[in-house]
Amino acid sequence: MYRSNEELFKHIFDEIVFLESETRTISKEVFLKDEKTQRAFARSIEIIGEAVKNISSDVIIKYKEVPWRNIAGMRDKLIHGYFSVDYEIVWDVAKNIIPEFKNQLIKIMDTEKKKNDN
C-alpha cells in the first residue's frame, strides 16, 4: 500500500513521541528488566525503520544529513536478529539517537509542508 511522505512522517513521529515519553518515565535499569517494554521499544524502532525505507528517494537525497540508512538498518537488525537483540543498544537508540532524529524530522516536516502548501 502506498503511503505519502506526510503519512510516513506521522507514523515515525508518533513512535518517536512514544519512545521519548517512555524513556522519561523509566530508568535504563527498569527497562532492561521489563520484557514488555523492551518489546514495545523494539517494535517502535521497527516501525520507524520500515517507514524510513518507504520515504521517497527525493526526500532522502534532499536531506542527506539524516542518517536514513542507519535508521533503516536498525530495523533490519531487529527484524532479522530477533534471537540476539541487544536491549542495551535499543535503550541507547531510544534515549540518545531518537531525540536528535526527532529534531531533524520536525524540520523536514515543516519544510515539506511549506513546499506542499505553495
C-alpha positions in Angstrom: 0.0 0.0 0.0 1.3 3.4 -1.0 1.7 5.9 1.8 2.6 9.6 1.2 5.8 11.0 2.8 3.5 13.0 5.1 1.8 9.8 6.3 5.1 8.2 6.8 6.5 11.2 8.8 3.4 11.0 11.0 3.9 7.3 11.7 7.6 8.0 12.5 6.7 11.0 14.7 4.1 9.0 16.7 6.6 6.3 17.5 9.2 8.9 18.5 6.8 10.5 20.8 6.0 7.1 22.4 9.8 6.4 22.9 10.5 9.8 24.3 7.6 9.6 26.7 8.6 6.2 28.0 12.3 7.0 28.3 11.3 9.9 30.5 9.3 7.7 32.9 11.7 4.7 33.4 15.3 4.2 34.0 17.6 2.0 31.9 17.8 -0.5 34.7 14.0 -0.8 34.8 13.9 -1.1 31.1 16.4 -3.9 31.0 14.3 -5.9 33.4 10.9 -5.3 31.7 10.4 -7.6 28.7 7.1 -6.0 27.7 8.7 -2.5 27.5 11.7 -3.9 25.7 9.4 -5.4 23.0 7.4 -2.2 22.7 10.6 -0.2 22.2 11.9 -2.7 19.6 8.6 -2.6 17.8 8.6 1.2 17.7 12.1 1.2 16.2 11.0 -1.4 13.7 8.0 0.8 12.6 10.3 3.9 12.3 12.8 1.9 10.2 10.1 0.5 8.0 8.6 3.9 7.4 12.0 5.4 6.6 12.5 2.7 4.0 9.3 3.9 2.3 10.1 7.6 2.2 10.6 8.8 -1.4 14.1 8.9 -2.7 13.9 12.6 -3.5 13.4 13.4 0.3 16.2 11.0 1.2 18.5 12.8 -1.2 17.4 16.3 -0.2 18.1 15.6 3.5 21.4 13.9 3.3 22.3 15.0 6.8 19.8 12.5 8.3 21.2 9.0 8.8 18.4 7.3 6.9 20.4 4.2 6.2 21.4 3.7 9.8 17.8 4.1 11.0 16.5 1.6 8.4 19.4 -0.7 9.3 18.4 -0.8 13.0 15.0 -2.0 11.9 16.7 -4.8 9.8 18.8 -5.9 12.8 15.7 -6.1 15.0 13.6 -8.0 12.4 16.3 -10.4 11.3 18.2 -10.8 14.5 15.3 -11.4 16.9 17.2 -14.1 18.8 20.1 -11.8 19.5 18.5 -8.4 20.2 20.8 -6.3 22.4 18.4 -4.2 24.5 21.2 -2.0 25.8 21.5 -0.8 22.2 17.7 -0.5 21.9 17.8 1.7 25.0 20.7 3.8 23.7 18.9 4.3 20.4 15.6 5.4 22.1 17.4 7.6 24.6 20.1 9.2 22.6 19.6 8.8 18.9 15.8 9.2 18.6 15.7 12.7 20.1 18.1 14.1 17.5 16.2 12.3 14.7 13.0 13.9 16.1 14.6 17.4 15.7 15.6 16.6 12.2 12.2 15.2 11.3 10.4 18.2 12.7 12.5 20.5 10.4 11.8 18.2 7.4 8.1 18.1 8.1 7.9 21.8 8.3 9.9 22.4 5.2 8.0 19.8 3.2 4.6 21.1 4.4 5.5 24.7 3.4 6.6 23.3 0.0 3.4 21.4 -0.5 1.3 24.4 0.7 2.6 26.5 -2.1 
